[in-house]
């Protein structure tokens, strides 16, 4: 059983823990460096990235997470979690920082205030059929991808909403709230082979 953590500073921790447990993982809630040291992979949930950033520093987690990522720990971020994985963000709040590791530029709240949330069926070739029913909630989009970053899914307008690079996986949307398990399975496969 892969031993994986969900970063539990803020956000939809429970939903992720549930999916991972359903898939047979041994799930730990990670809030402190010693808890991070005990897991082989980490999920960063959706929530509010500016708050998660502040809390990660308050809990002394920014550096340990950065080091874990640099050491090759598999990490999956959804929505705010994707923002936390991005090397560069636009429209962050003043002083907002990220863990980084994923060579992308991510725009926070990319779909504006008019369309706060929406759902769509998304073709994700690495996952095959059927398409993913994707829920976007004040979601970010990936505006630029660096070398070695694979686009896993884009909207019809071309905006990139799922990426992978090495052991890092990020989605703008929330598979954990729709019963979609395939992204978490992909993450667990990466944990097993890491
Ligand atoms: N807009 C949020 C942020 O900036 C992300 C929203 C979400 O995770 N559903 O972190």
Boltz pocket constraint, residues with backbone or C-beta under 6 A from the ligand:
constraints:
  - pocket:
      binder: B
      contacts: [[A, 45], [A, 46], [A, 47], [A, 48], [A, 49], [A, 50], [A, 78], [A, 79], [A, 80], [A, 81], [A, 83], [A, 108], [A, 109], [A, 137], [A, 138], [A, 139], [A, 140], [A, 172]]
      max_distance: 6.0
